[in-house]
Amino acid sequence: MATFTVSVSKEIKEIMDRHPEINWSAYVKKMIEERLRQLKKFKELVERGEI
């Protein structure tokens, strides 16, 4: 598995730290995967001429 590093501002990090119940790494991974699924679906619709 590859590693992907994200930088956030100090302010954002402080807010994230107030929510230790959230696994931020897993959350970001899930959001990236979801966006890639959306992009794939969009590409399929464009290729079929539906958009």
N, C-alpha and C positions, 0 to 999 in steps of 0.2 A: 504494500500500500504506500502511496506517495504522501508526503507531508506538505501541507499548505499553511502558511503563516499569515495571519491578519493583524494589522495594527489598528488600534482604535485610540481615540483621544483619552487623556487622563480622566476627563469628566465622564466619558462613557464607561470606562473601566470601573470607576467608583460606583456608578449606578449598577453595573453588572455585578459587582461584588456584594451589593445589597440583596442579591437574589441567588444565594448558594444552592438553592434547590434546582436551579436550571443548569443543565450540562450544556454550556454554551458551545462547546466543540461539536457535540452531537446535533444541537439545534442548527448551527450554521451548515453542517454537512447535509442535514435533511432539507434545508432551504435551497441549497445548491442543486441537490438531486431533483427537487421539485421543479425548479426553474429550467433545468435541462430537459425534463419531461415535457414541459410546456413548449419549449423551443422546438423539440422534435415534432410535437403534434402540429405546431404552427407550420413548420416546414412541409410536413405531409399535406396539410390543407392547401398550401400555396402550390405545391407540385401537382395536386389534383385539380387545381383551378377553382377551388371552392372559396378562395379569398382573393 
